[in-house]
Amino acid sequence: MKKWPVKPLPKVMRDSLSVPALLNQVRKDFENIPDPRRYGQQFSLADVLMSILTVFNLKFPSLLKFDEQRNEARIRANLKSLFGVKHAPCNTQLRAV
């Protein structure tokens, strides 16, 4: 079978298709969603949605496991640096939204 030459992606495309860049774009899109909750909330809608995305991205088996580990240093660092989450809601608050 003949192999086709593989050309590396240009740097501009590599930078915009990296995981941090894609997560940053998702967060920007989440921030544009109007918050349907009526009263002052402890957590922004973007933080709630990004926390839910974190559950799937970091492969937590359940919201409860995420809740148990969300205050560990490693998870907090990932939430802040990769997902831009300032304060992660507990599993009950995630379910309420």
N, C-alpha and C positions, 0 to 999 in steps of 0.2 A: 504494500500500500504506500502510495506516495505521500510524503509529509509536506505540507505547505509551510513556507517560512512564517514564523510568528514575529510580528513587529511589536515592540513595546509601545504602550500607550504614551501619548505626549504627557509631559508633566502637568499641564493644566487639567487634563482629564483624570490623571491619577489623583491629583489633589481634590478634585470635586467628587470623585467616586470613592474616597476613603470612608471608612466607618464613621470617624468623628465628623466629617463634613456632611454625610448623609443624616446622621443623628441631629446635627445642628439645623439642617433644613427641615427635618420633621418637627423639631421643637418650634421653629419659626411658624410653621403651618399650624401647629397646635395653639400657639399664642394668638392666632387670628380667628380662632373659633370663639364665637360669643358664649359667654358663661350663662347658662340658663338658670343657675341657682339664684334665688331671690335675695338672700340675706348675706351679710359679710361672712366670708369663708376664711378659715384658717389656712387653707392651701389653695394656691392658684390652680385653675383648671389645667394649665400646661404642666404643672408639677404632677398632678394626679394622672394625667394621660401618659406622661413620660415614665412615671413609676409603674404603670401597668405595662408599658412597653418593656421596661426593665425586667419584669417578671418573666416575660417570654424570651428576651434576649439572653439573660443570664441563666435561663433554664431552671427556674425554681419550680418544684413539683406542685406547689400550691401557694395561694395567697398567704396562708398561715405561715409557711416556711419563710416566705419573703418578710413577713411581719416579724418573725423571730430573729432574722438576721440583718434587718435593715439598719440597725444601729451599730453593727460591727464596723471596725475601722476600714477594712478592705471594701465592704459594700458601700459605705458612706462615701469613700473616695471615688469609687466607680460612678455612683449616683451623681456626684458633683462634677467630676471631670468629663465623663463621657456623655451623660444624659442631661446635665445642667440642672439637676433637681436640688433645690436649696433645702427643702424639708419634705421628707417622704411620709405620706399618710399611712396610717395603720390599715390592716386588712378590712376592718369594718368600714372605715371611711372610703376605701377604694370601692367596696361593694355598694355603698350608698350612692355614689356618683353613677 
